[in-house]
Amino acid sequence: MTQPAIKIDGRPFALGKRIGKGGEGEVFAVENKPDSAVKIYKDELRAKREPKVRAMVLADLADTAKLVAFPAAIATDGRGGFLGFLMRLVSGYRPIHELYGPKSRKAHFPKADYRFLVRAALNVSSAVVKVHQSGCVIGDFNHSGVLVSTEATVSLIDADSFQYSKDGKLFPCVVGVPDFTPPELHGADLSSVRRTEAHDNFGLAVAIFHLLAMGKHPYAGRFSGGDLSMSDAIAQHRFAFSQARASETRATPPPGSVSLNDFPPQIAAAFEAAFGRNPAARPGAVTWATLMKELEQALSHCGKVRTHYYPSAASSCLWCRVAGQSGVDMFPDLLGPTPHVAAGGHFDVERIAAQFAAIKLPDPASLLPQWSGQITATSEAVAAANRARIGHRALGAVAMLAAIGGFLAAANFAIMWIGIGIFGLIRFFGGSVEQAPFKRAYNDAVARVRSLQQGFVDRLGLTELVTVKTDVEAWIRSYRDLDRDLAQNIQKLKASREARKREEYLDRFLIRRARIAGIGPAKTATLASYGVETAADIKPNAVRAVPGFGEAMTAKLLAWRKGHEDKFSYSSVPDASDVQSENAVRANWAAKRADLQTKIRSALAALNTAPQQVAIRARNGDPALLDALAKRAQAAHDLKALGMPVPTAAPFTIQTRQAPSSVPPRGGPPRSAPAGSASAPSCPPCGSSMRRRTARKGHRAGNQFWGCSRYPTCRGTRN
């Protein structure tokens, strides 16, 4: 159907197809103006909107801010009556929530990794800078007014709703979205409020937090005092991720969330200020742009999943950690690991297993320093104990002699003399040495020797070699099981096809686009913060776990899901996604196979050469250990001298970490993997866990550092 002609700056143009519709009117393409669109207001709104639009057009705002779709020209009917305005056509862009929402990002921005989101946050900040430089205040900052392209460029739309002041006349912004509205405006009549840049700074901080925290809303936490609506949480300043005000906010973030500790301190401080109590302290758009530029330069690349980039301030890949906590990979490698063949030619696992079995590590007993001295005298403690024992017996003898003499001389005091005699007997026959201190001294000496022996073999590298040998045993077992695992995984994939197709179908239906009674933007943001983004995510327990969602709300969501689920029609005919899924399984298998080959070969090389180096280092000895051995020998000699049995010391055995039960698959941790530890970072080269070590030489000798747990196979370090 041909649309009627309109006039733009007095020149006639024909309207093209309708490309949008909202509460205020409709947006149309313009024939012969492919880069432009026109917004036509509803009849009842035209008189109210005309003064602001004309003021914006006269100010040439569209020419000063190319990142913002400001009104560029007036659109009128044939008689000159105001209809709306011409603006730059923003095509190929998506609303920002489709970027920060994990499910919608997979659909609309499949190639976007964390670098993309950081760049988008930078560009959002830059766009807001342009708005403020133009003299406008956005006012109604929200997720629908910020659009992002597949190049991470940003455009702001709905500019006609911005607050604008011209020649002393204020054209206000009269609306707002609760989840982007600052605390001081909750409950206020927005139609009578003069907006400020501080208000925009709150909305900008929410948008940036959404981008950096994977769609989590900064106030969508669990309040310890009971359920709170998001509006109440914002109004009460309960920033759920706060570290500085945690005791005050009494709110905790949703499970599987990032932490402010994962970001550089200056960004964490900026969020604390943006969501603090002082509006004037909120960072402005210029500050956020600077912080995002700095963050772009401070991202690390995960050693396990090639699509994982994360702030270097985090001690390890936070997306692997989040995947372990939530079972959701925020940046899945949709292509799967790249199949490759490990270097080194043909891999004969049985021949290599035989080579491995032939490797003999040095016996720790042959490397440990041996003390060859002799103990010829007891310690001063024994001498003191013997003197005390002799003194006790002498006192006992004197007491018994005095009792006998006294009894003969003064029998009428017999009771007293009997008492003295008993005291003497106890002293004489009970004057033995107390054993406990000497047994304790011996046990302490044994423990000290054992600790120093363990430290000695650790420094030699023998402990790591024993650990590597244990690892190789596990890797060889895993390698032998690869073919069986591949067959089982493909069978599981085929058996779960209908359920997988159903989930894929339900994932098409975003809650944000639905109209469900009682579930508006704020509740939608809360649901998304707890991982409930599409119909596929709606499960009774998942919804009930979201603050503020009881049985009534859960029932509404389940009914909405069922409405879509009832329309699902399963087809057993194979399609392209089946091939893609099986290829991903096979690619994972091939990558794991190559990874195991590389690990086994590297470990065998280390096991073949490192024992000689261990033996050479052992020649340096350990004075502290020799001293401890001498003290243990002295303690044993003391026990013998006192007639006490000397416990038999158990032979020394190396204490190693527990061997891995299996080799983790490439592509991130399994859904049931435990949360990562903030105290043990991952190795930059290989992604394995790291251990605290002490430098033995060089300018950092004596200082501690993080070393790879797979040393000497991997020599990765962190300070």
Secondary structure by P-SEA (a helix, b strand, c coil): cbbbbbbcccbbbbbcccccccccbbbbbbcccccbbbbbccccccccaaaaaaaaaaacccccccccccccbbbbcccccccccccccccccccccccccaaaaaaccccccaaaaaaaaaaaaaaaaaaaaacccccccccccbbbccccbbbbccccccbbbcccccccccccccccccccccccccccccccaaaaaaaaaaaaaaaaaccccccccccccccccaaaaaaaccccccccccccccccccccccccccccaaaaaaaaaaacccccccccaaaaaaaaaaaaabbbbbcccccccccccccccaaaaaaaacccccccccccccccccccccccaaaaaaaaaacccccccccccccccccccccaaaaaaaaaaaaaaaaaaaaaaaaaaaaaacccaaaaaaaaaaaaaaaacccccccaaaaaaaaaaaaaaaaaaaaaaaaaaaaaaaaaaaaaaaaaaaaaaaaaaaaaaaaaaaaaaaaaaaaaaaacccccccccccccaaaaaaaaaacccccccccaaaaaacccccaaaaaaaaaaaaaaaaabbbbccccaaaaaaaaaaaaaaaaaaaaaaaaaaaaaaaaacaaaaaaaaaccccaaaaaaaaaaaaaaaaaaaacccccccccbbbbbccccccccccccccccccccccccccccccccbbbbbbbcccccccbbbbbbccccccccccc
